[in-house]
Amino acid sequence: MSNFISNYINDKEFKFTVYNNKIHIINFKRIITLEDNYISLLSQNKKVNIKGNNLVLNKLLDNELLIKGNISNIEVLDD
């Protein structure tokens, strides 16, 4: 169990998981744009654009965030 926790804490890989009406993002670098219908952010080598309606940051930590809302499109671009 402690090995799992250590791996989670030390993991620096950019990851995101899409759920119904939310997206969980880990190891992002910074938020570029934050609007209720568009959120853009950077990771180490990717740019992520999220489009939808009523988008809100439900959880915001140093390297982790949870976005809720009616997500219609997620675009991942090489930076």
mmCIF file of the N, C-alpha and C atoms, coordinates in Angstrom:
data_MODEL
# 
_entry.id   MODEL 
# 
loop_
_atom_site.group_PDB 
_atom_site.id 
_atom_site.type_symbol 
_atom_site.label_atom_id 
_atom_site.label_alt_id 
_atom_site.label_comp_id 
_atom_site.label_asym_id 
_atom_site.label_entity_id 
_atom_site.label_seq_id 
_atom_site.pdbx_PDB_ins_code 
_atom_site.Cartn_x 
_atom_site.Cartn_y 
_atom_site.Cartn_z 
_atom_site.occupancy 
_atom_site.B_iso_or_equiv 
_atom_site.pdbx_formal_charge 
_atom_site.auth_seq_id 
_atom_site.auth_comp_id 
_atom_site.auth_asym_id 
_atom_site.auth_atom_id 
_atom_site.pdbx_PDB_model_num 
ATOM 1   N N  . MET A 1 1  ? 0.824   -1.198 0.000   1.00 0.00 ? 1  MET A N  1 
ATOM 2   C CA . MET A 1 1  ? 0.000   0.000  0.000   1.00 0.00 ? 1  MET A CA 1 
ATOM 3   C C  . MET A 1 1  ? 0.866   1.259  0.000   1.00 0.00 ? 1  MET A C  1 
ATOM 4   N N  . SER A 1 2  ? 1.917   1.278  0.824   1.00 0.00 ? 2  SER A N  1 
ATOM 5   C CA . SER A 1 2  ? 2.773   2.464  0.878   1.00 0.00 ? 2  SER A CA 1 
ATOM 6   C C  . SER A 1 2  ? 3.517   2.671  -0.437  1.00 0.00 ? 2  SER A C  1 
ATOM 7   N N  . ASN A 1 3  ? 3.831   1.594  -1.169  1.00 0.00 ? 3  ASN A N  1 
ATOM 8   C CA . ASN A 1 3  ? 4.468   1.704  -2.474  1.00 0.00 ? 3  ASN A CA 1 
ATOM 9   C C  . ASN A 1 3  ? 3.522   2.381  -3.469  1.00 0.00 ? 3  ASN A C  1 
ATOM 10  N N  . PHE A 1 4  ? 2.251   2.042  -3.430  1.00 0.00 ? 4  PHE A N  1 
ATOM 11  C CA . PHE A 1 4  ? 1.243   2.661  -4.292  1.00 0.00 ? 4  PHE A CA 1 
ATOM 12  C C  . PHE A 1 4  ? 1.140   4.159  -4.015  1.00 0.00 ? 4  PHE A C  1 
ATOM 13  N N  . ILE A 1 5  ? 1.099   4.538  -2.770  1.00 0.00 ? 5  ILE A N  1 
ATOM 14  C CA . ILE A 1 5  ? 1.014   5.950  -2.385  1.00 0.00 ? 5  ILE A CA 1 
ATOM 15  C C  . ILE A 1 5  ? 2.266   6.699  -2.811  1.00 0.00 ? 5  ILE A C  1 
ATOM 16  N N  . SER A 1 6  ? 3.418   6.106  -2.626  1.00 0.00 ? 6  SER A N  1 
ATOM 17  C CA . SER A 1 6  ? 4.671   6.729  -3.038  1.00 0.00 ? 6  SER A CA 1 
ATOM 18  C C  . SER A 1 6  ? 4.714   6.940  -4.549  1.00 0.00 ? 6  SER A C  1 
ATOM 19  N N  . ASN A 1 7  ? 4.291   5.942  -5.319  1.00 0.00 ? 7  ASN A N  1 
ATOM 20  C CA . ASN A 1 7  ? 4.248   6.074  -6.774  1.00 0.00 ? 7  ASN A CA 1 
ATOM 21  C C  . ASN A 1 7  ? 3.285   7.175  -7.198  1.00 0.00 ? 7  ASN A C  1 
ATOM 22  N N  . TYR A 1 8  ? 2.140   7.284  -6.541  1.00 0.00 ? 8  TYR A N  1 
ATOM 23  C CA . TYR A 1 8  ? 1.159   8.321  -6.859  1.00 0.00 ? 8  TYR A CA 1 
ATOM 24  C C  . TYR A 1 8  ? 1.726   9.717  -6.582  1.00 0.00 ? 8  TYR A C  1 
ATOM 25  N N  . ILE A 1 9  ? 2.376   9.882  -5.456  1.00 0.00 ? 9  ILE A N  1 
ATOM 26  C CA . ILE A 1 9  ? 2.932   11.179 -5.073  1.00 0.00 ? 9  ILE A CA 1 
ATOM 27  C C  . ILE A 1 9  ? 4.073   11.589 -5.994  1.00 0.00 ? 9  ILE A C  1 
ATOM 28  N N  . ASN A 1 10 ? 4.908   10.656 -6.394  1.00 0.00 ? 10 ASN A N  1 
ATOM 29  C CA . ASN A 1 10 ? 6.088   10.960 -7.196  1.00 0.00 ? 10 ASN A CA 1 
ATOM 30  C C  . ASN A 1 10 ? 5.836   10.936 -8.707  1.00 0.00 ? 10 ASN A C  1 
ATOM 31  N N  . ASP A 1 11 ? 4.642   10.566 -9.132  1.00 0.00 ? 11 ASP A N  1 
ATOM 32  C CA . ASP A 1 11 ? 4.326   10.503 -10.555 1.00 0.00 ? 11 ASP A CA 1 
ATOM 33  C C  . ASP A 1 11 ? 4.209   11.916 -11.124 1.00 0.00 ? 11 ASP A C  1 
ATOM 34  N N  . LYS A 1 12 ? 4.937   12.211 -12.180 1.00 0.00 ? 12 LYS A N  1 
ATOM 35  C CA . LYS A 1 12 ? 4.919   13.535 -12.808 1.00 0.00 ? 12 LYS A CA 1 
ATOM 36  C C  . LYS A 1 12 ? 4.305   13.511 -14.199 1.00 0.00 ? 12 LYS A C  1 
ATOM 37  N N  . GLU A 1 13 ? 3.752   12.379 -14.619 1.00 0.00 ? 13 GLU A N  1 
ATOM 38  C CA . GLU A 1 13 ? 3.172   12.247 -15.947 1.00 0.00 ? 13 GLU A CA 1 
ATOM 39  C C  . GLU A 1 13 ? 1.810   12.952 -16.017 1.00 0.00 ? 13 GLU A C  1 
ATOM 40  N N  . PHE A 1 14 ? 1.596   13.694 -17.092 1.00 0.00 ? 14 PHE A N  1 
ATOM 41  C CA . PHE A 1 14 ? 0.324   14.364 -17.318 1.00 0.00 ? 14 PHE A CA 1 
ATOM 42  C C  . PHE A 1 14 ? -0.733  13.319 -17.648 1.00 0.00 ? 14 PHE A C  1 
ATOM 43  N N  . LYS A 1 15 ? -1.853  13.378 -16.937 1.00 0.00 ? 15 LYS A N  1 
ATOM 44  C CA . LYS A 1 15 ? -2.945  12.427 -17.150 1.00 0.00 ? 15 LYS A CA 1 
ATOM 45  C C  . LYS A 1 15 ? -4.270  13.154 -17.007 1.00 0.00 ? 15 LYS A C  1 
ATOM 46  N N  . PHE A 1 16 ? -5.262  12.697 -17.758 1.00 0.00 ? 16 PHE A N  1 
ATOM 47  C CA . PHE A 1 16 ? -6.616  13.168 -17.503 1.00 0.00 ? 16 PHE A CA 1 
ATOM 48  C C  . PHE A 1 16 ? -7.593  12.023 -17.706 1.00 0.00 ? 16 PHE A C  1 
ATOM 49  N N  . THR A 1 17 ? -8.639  12.061 -16.916 1.00 0.00 ? 17 THR A N  1 
ATOM 50  C CA . THR A 1 17 ? -9.690  11.057 -16.956 1.00 0.00 ? 17 THR A CA 1 
ATOM 51  C C  . THR A 1 17 ? -11.013 11.765 -17.155 1.00 0.00 ? 17 THR A C  1 
ATOM 52  N N  . VAL A 1 18 ? -11.791 11.278 -18.116 1.00 0.00 ? 18 VAL A N  1 
ATOM 53  C CA . VAL A 1 18 ? -13.073 11.885 -18.438 1.00 0.00 ? 18 VAL A CA 1 
ATOM 54  C C  . VAL A 1 18 ? -14.181 11.025 -17.842 1.00 0.00 ? 18 VAL A C  1 
ATOM 55  N N  . TYR A 1 19 ? -15.053 11.671 -17.102 1.00 0.00 ? 19 TYR A N  1 
ATOM 56  C CA . TYR A 1 19 ? -16.235 11.047 -16.522 1.00 0.00 ? 19 TYR A CA 1 
ATOM 57  C C  . TYR A 1 19 ? -17.470 11.722 -17.113 1.00 0.00 ? 19 TYR A C  1 
ATOM 58  N N  . ASN A 1 20 ? -18.625 11.311 -16.690 1.00 0.00 ? 20 ASN A N  1 
ATOM 59  C CA . ASN A 1 20 ? -19.862 11.947 -17.140 1.00 0.00 ? 20 ASN A CA 1 
ATOM 60  C C  . ASN A 1 20 ? -19.925 13.365 -16.568 1.00 0.00 ? 20 ASN A C  1 
ATOM 61  N N  . ASN A 1 21 ? -19.822 14.373 -17.426 1.00 0.00 ? 21 ASN A N  1 
ATOM 62  C CA . ASN A 1 21 ? -19.905 15.792 -17.060 1.00 0.00 ? 21 ASN A CA 1 
ATOM 63  C C  . ASN A 1 21 ? -18.773 16.273 -16.164 1.00 0.00 ? 21 ASN A C  1 
ATOM 64  N N  . LYS A 1 22 ? -17.608 15.620 -16.214 1.00 0.00 ? 22 LYS A N  1 
ATOM 65  C CA . LYS A 1 22 ? -16.445 16.129 -15.493 1.00 0.00 ? 22 LYS A CA 1 
ATOM 66  C C  . LYS A 1 22 ? -15.169 15.537 -16.073 1.00 0.00 ? 22 LYS A C  1 
ATOM 67  N N  . ILE A 1 23 ? -14.081 16.241 -15.841 1.00 0.00 ? 23 ILE A N  1 
ATOM 68  C CA . ILE A 1 23 ? -12.761 15.787 -16.267 1.00 0.00 ? 23 ILE A CA 1 
ATOM 69  C C  . ILE A 1 23 ? -11.782 16.045 -15.125 1.00 0.00 ? 23 ILE A C  1 
ATOM 70  N N  . HIS A 1 24 ? -11.007 15.028 -14.776 1.00 0.00 ? 24 HIS A N  1 
ATOM 71  C CA . HIS A 1 24 ? -10.027 15.091 -13.702 1.00 0.00 ? 24 HIS A CA 1 
ATOM 72  C C  . HIS A 1 24 ? -8.648  15.153 -14.354 1.00 0.00 ? 24 HIS A C  1 
ATOM 73  N N  . ILE A 1 25 ? -7.848  16.166 -14.027 1.00 0.00 ? 25 ILE A N  1 
ATOM 74  C CA . ILE A 1 25 ? -6.554  16.390 -14.661 1.00 0.00 ? 25 ILE A CA 1 
ATOM 75  C C  . ILE A 1 25 ? -5.463  16.390 -13.589 1.00 0.00 ? 25 ILE A C  1 
ATOM 76  N N  . ILE A 1 26 ? -4.376  15.654 -13.873 1.00 0.00 ? 26 ILE A N  1 
ATOM 77  C CA . ILE A 1 26 ? -3.259  15.551 -12.942 1.00 0.00 ? 26 ILE A CA 1 
ATOM 78  C C  . ILE A 1 26 ? -1.975  15.980 -13.657 1.00 0.00 ? 26 ILE A C  1 
ATOM 79  N N  . ASN A 1 27 ? -1.142  16.713 -12.952 1.00 0.00 ? 27 ASN A N  1 
ATOM 80  C CA . ASN A 1 27 ? 0.173   17.151 -13.414 1.00 0.00 ? 27 ASN A CA 1 
ATOM 81  C C  . ASN A 1 27 ? 0.104   18.128 -14.587 1.00 0.00 ? 27 ASN A C  1 
ATOM 82  N N  . PHE A 1 28 ? -0.775  19.099 -14.478 1.00 0.00 ? 28 PHE A N  1 
ATOM 83  C CA . PHE A 1 28 ? -0.789  20.173 -15.461 1.00 0.00 ? 28 PHE A CA 1 
ATOM 84  C C  . PHE A 1 28 ? 0.182   21.253 -15.005 1.00 0.00 ? 28 PHE A C  1 
ATOM 85  N N  . LYS A 1 29 ? 0.592   22.101 -15.933 1.00 0.00 ? 29 LYS A N  1 
ATOM 86  C CA . LYS A 1 29 ? 1.573   23.140 -15.624 1.00 0.00 ? 29 LYS A CA 1 
ATOM 87  C C  . LYS A 1 29 ? 0.896   24.455 -15.227 1.00 0.00 ? 29 LYS A C  1 
ATOM 88  N N  . ARG A 1 30 ? -0.055  24.923 -16.070 1.00 0.00 ? 30 ARG A N  1 
ATOM 89  C CA . ARG A 1 30 ? -0.766  26.153 -15.722 1.00 0.00 ? 30 ARG A CA 1 
ATOM 90  C C  . ARG A 1 30 ? -2.038  26.280 -16.539 1.00 0.00 ? 30 ARG A C  1 
ATOM 91  N N  . ILE A 1 31 ? -2.968  27.068 -16.028 1.00 0.00 ? 31 ILE A N  1 
ATOM 92  C CA . ILE A 1 31 ? -4.217  27.371 -16.724 1.00 0.00 ? 31 ILE A CA 1 
ATOM 93  C C  . ILE A 1 31 ? -3.981  28.610 -17.575 1.00 0.00 ? 31 ILE A C  1 
ATOM 94  N N  . ILE A 1 32 ? -4.330  28.533 -18.853 1.00 0.00 ? 32 ILE A N  1 
ATOM 95  C CA . ILE A 1 32 ? -4.171  29.661 -19.772 1.00 0.00 ? 32 ILE A CA 1 
ATOM 96  C C  . ILE A 1 32 ? -5.447  30.497 -19.816 1.00 0.00 ? 32 ILE A C  1 
ATOM 97  N N  . THR A 1 33 ? -6.569  29.829 -20.048 1.00 0.00 ? 33 THR A N  1 
ATOM 98  C CA . THR A 1 33 ? -7.860  30.508 -20.172 1.00 0.00 ? 33 THR A CA 1 
ATOM 99  C C  . THR A 1 33 ? -8.879  29.805 -19.303 1.00 0.00 ? 33 THR A C  1 
ATOM 100 N N  . LEU A 1 34 ? -9.682  30.595 -18.593 1.00 0.00 ? 34 LEU A N  1 
ATOM 101 C CA . LEU A 1 34 ? -10.726 30.036 -17.733 1.00 0.00 ? 34 LEU A CA 1 
ATOM 102 C C  . LEU A 1 34 ? -12.004 30.826 -17.951 1.00 0.00 ? 34 LEU A C  1 
ATOM 103 N N  . GLU A 1 35 ? -12.925 30.241 -18.702 1.00 0.00 ? 35 GLU A N  1 
ATOM 104 C CA . GLU A 1 35 ? -14.229 30.849 -18.971 1.00 0.00 ? 35 GLU A CA 1 
ATOM 105 C C  . GLU A 1 35 ? -15.293 29.789 -18.736 1.00 0.00 ? 35 GLU A C  1 
ATOM 106 N N  . ASP A 1 36 ? -16.544 30.201 -18.691 1.00 0.00 ? 36 ASP A N  1 
ATOM 107 C CA . ASP A 1 36 ? -17.599 29.226 -18.403 1.00 0.00 ? 36 ASP A CA 1 
ATOM 108 C C  . ASP A 1 36 ? -17.901 28.300 -19.581 1.00 0.00 ? 36 ASP A C  1 
ATOM 109 N N  . ASN A 1 37 ? -17.362 28.603 -20.781 1.00 0.00 ? 37 ASN A N  1 
ATOM 110 C CA . ASN A 1 37 ? -17.577 27.726 -21.931 1.00 0.00 ? 37 ASN A CA 1 
ATOM 111 C C  . ASN A 1 37 ? -16.264 27.250 -22.573 1.00 0.00 ? 37 ASN A C  1 
ATOM 112 N N  . TYR A 1 38 ? -15.119 27.639 -21.997 1.00 0.00 ? 38 TYR A N  1 
ATOM 113 C CA . TYR A 1 38 ? -13.826 27.268 -22.575 1.00 0.00 ? 38 TYR A CA 1 
ATOM 114 C C  . TYR A 1 38 ? -12.729 27.337 -21.505 1.00 0.00 ? 38 TYR A C  1 
ATOM 115 N N  . ILE A 1 39 ? -11.975 26.256 -21.387 1.00 0.00 ? 39 ILE A N  1 
ATOM 116 C CA . ILE A 1 39 ? -10.826 26.221 -20.486 1.00 0.00 ? 39 ILE A CA 1 
ATOM 117 C C  . ILE A 1 39 ? -9.643  25.677 -21.279 1.00 0.00 ? 39 ILE A C  1 
ATOM 118 N N  . SER A 1 40 ? -8.515  26.356 -21.171 1.00 0.00 ? 40 SER A N  1 
ATOM 119 C CA . SER A 1 40 ? -7.303  25.946 -21.852 1.00 0.00 ? 40 SER A CA 1 
ATOM 120 C C  . SER A 1 40 ? -6.188  25.858 -20.824 1.00 0.00 ? 40 SER A C  1 
ATOM 121 N N  . LEU A 1 41 ? -5.368  24.795 -20.913 1.00 0.00 ? 41 LEU A N  1 
ATOM 122 C CA . LEU A 1 41 ? -4.269  24.636 -19.973 1.00 0.00 ? 41 LEU A CA 1 
ATOM 123 C C  . LEU A 1 41 ? -3.076  23.981 -20.640 1.00 0.00 ? 41 LEU A C  1 
ATOM 124 N N  . LEU A 1 42 ? -1.930  24.111 -19.999 1.00 0.00 ? 42 LEU A N  1 
ATOM 125 C CA . LEU A 1 42 ? -0.686  23.526 -20.482 1.00 0.00 ? 42 LEU A CA 1 
ATOM 126 C C  . LEU A 1 42 ? -0.201  22.450 -19.536 1.00 0.00 ? 42 LEU A C  1 
ATOM 127 N N  . SER A 1 43 ? 0.381   21.401 -20.130 1.00 0.00 ? 43 SER A N  1 
ATOM 128 C CA . SER A 1 43 ? 1.160   20.430 -19.369 1.00 0.00 ? 43 SER A CA 1 
ATOM 129 C C  . SER A 1 43 ? 2.608   20.633 -19.798 1.00 0.00 ? 43 SER A C  1 
ATOM 130 N N  . GLN A 1 44 ? 3.460   19.688 -19.529 1.00 0.00 ? 44 GLN A N  1 
ATOM 131 C CA . GLN A 1 44 ? 4.867   19.836 -19.904 1.00 0.00 ? 44 GLN A CA 1 
ATOM 132 C C  . GLN A 1 44 ? 5.043   19.998 -21.414 1.00 0.00 ? 44 GLN A C  1 
ATOM 133 N N  . ASN A 1 45 ? 4.315   19.224 -22.216 1.00 0.00 ? 45 ASN A N  1 
ATOM 134 C CA . ASN A 1 45 ? 4.484   19.290 -23.666 1.00 0.00 ? 45 ASN A CA 1 
ATOM 135 C C  . ASN A 1 45 ? 3.169   19.217 -24.443 1.00 0.00 ? 45 ASN A C  1 
ATOM 136 N N  . LYS A 1 46 ? 2.059   19.455 -23.779 1.00 0.00 ? 46 LYS A N  1 
ATOM 137 C CA . LYS A 1 46 ? 0.738   19.402 -24.408 1.00 0.00 ? 46 LYS A CA 1 
ATOM 138 C C  . LYS A 1 46 ? -0.074  20.636 -24.033 1.00 0.00 ? 46 LYS A C  1 
ATOM 139 N N  . LYS A 1 47 ? -0.981  21.000 -24.923 1.00 0.00 ? 47 LYS A N  1 
ATOM 140 C CA . LYS A 1 47 ? -1.970  22.024 -24.633 1.00 0.00 ? 47 LYS A CA 1 
ATOM 141 C C  . LYS A 1 47 ? -3.334  21.341 -24.708 1.00 0.00 ? 47 LYS A C  1 
ATOM 142 N N  . VAL A 1 48 ? -4.177  21.566 -23.718 1.00 0.00 ? 48 VAL A N  1 
ATOM 143 C CA . VAL A 1 48 ? -5.494  20.947 -23.664 1.00 0.00 ? 48 VAL A CA 1 
ATOM 144 C C  . VAL A 1 48 ? -6.546  22.041 -23.698 1.00 0.00 ? 48 VAL A C  1 
ATOM 145 N N  . ASN A 1 49 ? -7.480  21.923 -24.647 1.00 0.00 ? 49 ASN A N  1 
ATOM 146 C CA . ASN A 1 49 ? -8.596  22.849 -24.775 1.00 0.00 ? 49 ASN A CA 1 
ATOM 147 C C  . ASN A 1 49 ? -9.883  22.090 -24.463 1.00 0.00 ? 49 ASN A C  1 
ATOM 148 N N  . ILE A 1 50 ? -10.653 22.614 -23.546 1.00 0.00 ? 50 ILE A N  1 
ATOM 149 C CA . ILE A 1 50 ? -11.907 21.986 -23.133 1.00 0.00 ? 50 ILE A CA 1 
ATOM 150 C C  . ILE A 1 50 ? -13.032 22.956 -23.446 1.00 0.00 ? 50 ILE A C  1 
ATOM 151 N N  . LYS A 1 51 ? -14.018 22.482 -24.215 1.00 0.00 ? 51 LYS A N  1 
ATOM 152 C CA . LYS A 1 51 ? -15.164 23.317 -24.575 1.00 0.00 ? 51 LYS A CA 1 
ATOM 153 C C  . LYS A 1 51 ? -16.430 22.695 -24.015 1.00 0.00 ? 51 LYS A C  1 
ATOM 154 N N  . GLY A 1 52 ? -17.371 23.556 -23.670 1.00 0.00 ? 52 GLY A N  1 
ATOM 155 C CA . GLY A 1 52 ? -18.641 23.086 -23.140 1.00 0.00 ? 52 GLY A CA 1 
ATOM 156 C C  . GLY A 1 52 ? -19.461 24.237 -22.595 1.00 0.00 ? 52 GLY A C  1 
ATOM 157 N N  . ASN A 1 53 ? -20.368 23.935 -21.700 1.00 0.00 ? 53 ASN A N  1 
ATOM 158 C CA . ASN A 1 53 ? -21.226 24.937 -21.062 1.00 0.00 ? 53 ASN A CA 1 
ATOM 159 C C  . ASN A 1 53 ? -21.170 24.755 -19.553 1.00 0.00 ? 53 ASN A C  1 
ATOM 160 N N  . ASN A 1 54 ? -21.261 25.865 -18.847 1.00 0.00 ? 54 ASN A N  1 
ATOM 161 C CA . ASN A 1 54 ? -21.274 25.857 -17.381 1.00 0.00 ? 54 ASN A CA 1 
ATOM 162 C C  . ASN A 1 54 ? -20.046 25.144 -16.799 1.00 0.00 ? 54 ASN A C  1 
ATOM 163 N N  . LEU A 1 55 ? -18.876 25.369 -17.389 1.00 0.00 ? 55 LEU A N  1 
ATOM 164 C CA . LEU A 1 55 ? -17.642 24.755 -16.895 1.00 0.00 ? 55 LEU A CA 1 
ATOM 165 C C  . LEU A 1 55 ? -17.166 25.493 -15.649 1.00 0.00 ? 55 LEU A C  1 
ATOM 166 N N  . VAL A 1 56 ? -16.884 24.745 -14.606 1.00 0.00 ? 56 VAL A N  1 
ATOM 167 C CA . VAL A 1 56 ? -16.401 25.322 -13.352 1.00 0.00 ? 56 VAL A CA 1 
ATOM 168 C C  . VAL A 1 56 ? -15.284 24.451 -12.797 1.00 0.00 ? 56 VAL A C  1 
ATOM 169 N N  . LEU A 1 57 ? -14.341 25.087 -12.117 1.00 0.00 ? 57 LEU A N  1 
ATOM 170 C CA . LEU A 1 57 ? -13.302 24.349 -11.406 1.00 0.00 ? 57 LEU A CA 1 
ATOM 171 C C  . LEU A 1 57 ? -13.885 23.920 -10.073 1.00 0.00 ? 57 LEU A C  1 
ATOM 172 N N  . ASN A 1 58 ? -14.041 22.633 -9.903  1.00 0.00 ? 58 ASN A N  1 
ATOM 173 C CA . ASN A 1 58 ? -14.611 22.111 -8.674  1.00 0.00 ? 58 ASN A CA 1 
ATOM 174 C C  . ASN A 1 58 ? -13.525 21.811 -7.654  1.00 0.00 ? 58 ASN A C  1 
ATOM 175 N N  . LYS A 1 59 ? -12.323 21.524 -8.142  1.00 0.00 ? 59 LYS A N  1 
ATOM 176 C CA . LYS A 1 59 ? -11.182 21.216 -7.276  1.00 0.00 ? 59 LYS A CA 1 
ATOM 177 C C  . LYS A 1 59 ? -9.946  21.812 -7.939  1.00 0.00 ? 59 LYS A C  1 
ATOM 178 N N  . LEU A 1 60 ? -9.157  22.558 -7.190  1.00 0.00 ? 60 LEU A N  1 
ATOM 179 C CA . LEU A 1 60 ? -7.948  23.155 -7.723  1.00 0.00 ? 60 LEU A CA 1 
ATOM 180 C C  . LEU A 1 60 ? -6.835  23.018 -6.701  1.00 0.00 ? 60 LEU A C  1 
ATOM 181 N N  . LEU A 1 61 ? -5.830  22.217 -7.049  1.00 0.00 ? 61 LEU A N  1 
ATOM 182 C CA . LEU A 1 61 ? -4.637  22.044 -6.229  1.00 0.00 ? 61 LEU A CA 1 
ATOM 183 C C  . LEU A 1 61 ? -3.423  22.431 -7.074  1.00 0.00 ? 61 LEU A C  1 
ATOM 184 N N  . ASP A 1 62 ? -2.225  22.343 -6.516  1.00 0.00 ? 62 ASP A N  1 
ATOM 185 C CA . ASP A 1 62 ? -1.017  22.733 -7.242  1.00 0.00 ? 62 ASP A CA 1 
ATOM 186 C C  . ASP A 1 62 ? -0.873  22.037 -8.586  1.00 0.00 ? 62 ASP A C  1 
ATOM 187 N N  . ASN A 1 63 ? -1.146  20.746 -8.641  1.00 0.00 ? 63 ASN A N  1 
ATOM 188 C CA . ASN A 1 63 ? -0.951  20.007 -9.885  1.00 0.00 ? 63 ASN A CA 1 
ATOM 189 C C  . ASN A 1 63 ? -2.165  19.172 -10.283 1.00 0.00 ? 63 ASN A C  1 
ATOM 190 N N  . GLU A 1 64 ? -3.310  19.470 -9.712  1.00 0.00 ? 64 GLU A N  1 
ATOM 191 C CA . GLU A 1 64 ? -4.498  18.656 -9.941  1.00 0.00 ? 64 GLU A CA 1 
ATOM 192 C C  . GLU A 1 64 ? -5.727  19.551 -9.986  1.00 0.00 ? 64 GLU A C  1 
ATOM 193 N N  . LEU A 1 65 ? -6.640  19.228 -10.910 1.00 0.00 ? 65 LEU A N  1 
ATOM 194 C CA . LEU A 1 65 ? -7.904  19.959 -10.928 1.00 0.00 ? 65 LEU A CA 1 
ATOM 195 C C  . LEU A 1 65 ? -9.025  19.078 -11.423 1.00 0.00 ? 65 LEU A C  1 
ATOM 196 N N  . LEU A 1 66 ? -10.225 19.442 -11.045 1.00 0.00 ? 66 LEU A N  1 
ATOM 197 C CA . LEU A 1 66 ? -11.439 18.765 -11.472 1.00 0.00 ? 66 LEU A CA 1 
ATOM 198 C C  . LEU A 1 66 ? -12.361 19.813 -12.063 1.00 0.00 ? 66 LEU A C  1 
ATOM 199 N N  . ILE A 1 67 ? -12.748 19.600 -13.308 1.00 0.00 ? 67 ILE A N  1 
ATOM 200 C CA . ILE A 1 67 ? -13.645 20.511 -14.010 1.00 0.00 ? 67 ILE A CA 1 
ATOM 201 C C  . ILE A 1 67 ? -14.989 19.822 -14.165 1.00 0.00 ? 67 ILE A C  1 
ATOM 202 N N  . LYS A 1 68 ? -16.044 20.518 -13.785 1.00 0.00 ? 68 LYS A N  1 
ATOM 203 C CA . LYS A 1 68 ? -17.400 19.998 -13.951 1.00 0.00 ? 68 LYS A CA 1 
ATOM 204 C C  . LYS A 1 68 ? -18.163 20.892 -14.910 1.00 0.00 ? 68 LYS A C  1 
ATOM 205 N N  . GLY A 1 69 ? -19.119 20.308 -15.600 1.00 0.00 ? 69 GLY A N  1 
ATOM 206 C CA . GLY A 1 69 ? -19.963 21.041 -16.523 1.00 0.00 ? 69 GLY A CA 1 
ATOM 207 C C  . GLY A 1 69 ? -20.375 20.158 -17.679 1.00 0.00 ? 69 GLY A C  1 
ATOM 208 N N  . ASN A 1 70 ? -21.028 20.756 -18.647 1.00 0.00 ? 70 ASN A N  1 
ATOM 209 C CA . ASN A 1 70 ? -21.454 20.035 -19.843 1.00 0.00 ? 70 ASN A CA 1 
ATOM 210 C C  . ASN A 1 70 ? -20.321 20.089 -20.866 1.00 0.00 ? 70 ASN A C  1 
ATOM 211 N N  . ILE A 1 71 ? -19.440 19.124 -20.827 1.00 0.00 ? 71 ILE A N  1 
ATOM 212 C CA . ILE A 1 71 ? -18.259 19.085 -21.684 1.00 0.00 ? 71 ILE A CA 1 
ATOM 213 C C  . ILE A 1 71 ? -18.663 18.539 -23.049 1.00 0.00 ? 71 ILE A C  1 
ATOM 214 N N  . SER A 1 72 ? -18.356 19.328 -24.091 1.00 0.00 ? 72 SER A N  1 
ATOM 215 C CA . SER A 1 72 ? -18.721 18.919 -25.455 1.00 0.00 ? 72 SER A CA 1 
ATOM 216 C C  . SER A 1 72 ? -17.505 18.512 -26.288 1.00 0.00 ? 72 SER A C  1 
ATOM 217 N N  . ASN A 1 73 ? -16.310 19.016 -25.935 1.00 0.00 ? 73 ASN A N  1 
ATOM 218 C CA . ASN A 1 73 ? -15.136 18.725 -26.754 1.00 0.00 ? 73 ASN A CA 1 
ATOM 219 C C  . ASN A 1 73 ? -13.868 18.861 -25.911 1.00 0.00 ? 73 ASN A C  1 
ATOM 220 N N  . ILE A 1 74 ? -12.936 17.925 -26.091 1.00 0.00 ? 74 ILE A N  1 
ATOM 221 C CA . ILE A 1 74 ? -11.616 17.987 -25.477 1.00 0.00 ? 74 ILE A CA 1 
ATOM 222 C C  . ILE A 1 74 ? -10.603 17.831 -26.596 1.00 0.00 ? 74 ILE A C  1 
ATOM 223 N N  . GLU A 1 75 ? -9.712  18.788 -26.693 1.00 0.00 ? 75 GLU A N  1 
ATOM 224 C CA . GLU A 1 75 ? -8.699  18.779 -27.747 1.00 0.00 ? 75 GLU A CA 1 
ATOM 225 C C  . GLU A 1 75 ? -7.324  18.790 -27.080 1.00 0.00 ? 75 GLU A C  1 
ATOM 226 N N  . VAL A 1 76 ? -6.467  17.827 -27.475 1.00 0.00 ? 76 VAL A N  1 
ATOM 227 C CA . VAL A 1 76 ? -5.108  17.734 -26.934 1.00 0.00 ? 76 VAL A CA 1 
ATOM 228 C C  . VAL A 1 76 ? -4.145  17.987 -28.095 1.00 0.00 ? 76 VAL A C  1 
ATOM 229 N N  . LEU A 1 77 ? -3.309  19.014 -27.944 1.00 0.00 ? 77 LEU A N  1 
ATOM 230 C CA . LEU A 1 77 ? -2.375  19.413 -28.989 1.00 0.00 ? 77 LEU A CA 1 
ATOM 231 C C  . LEU A 1 77 ? -0.949  19.324 -28.477 1.00 0.00 ? 77 LEU A C  1 
ATOM 232 N N  . ASP A 1 78 ? -0.022  18.928 -29.349 1.00 0.00 ? 78 ASP A N  1 
ATOM 233 C CA . ASP A 1 78 ? 1.396   18.996 -28.991 1.00 0.00 ? 78 ASP A CA 1 
ATOM 234 C C  . ASP A 1 78 ? 1.791   20.456 -28.915 1.00 0.00 ? 78 ASP A C  1 
ATOM 235 N N  . ASP A 1 79 ? 2.489   20.814 -27.861 1.00 0.00 ? 79 ASP A N  1 
ATOM 236 C CA . ASP A 1 79 ? 2.894   22.204 -27.666 1.00 0.00 ? 79 ASP A CA 1 
ATOM 237 C C  . ASP A 1 79 ? 4.155   22.521 -28.417 1.00 0.00 ? 79 ASP A C  1 
# 
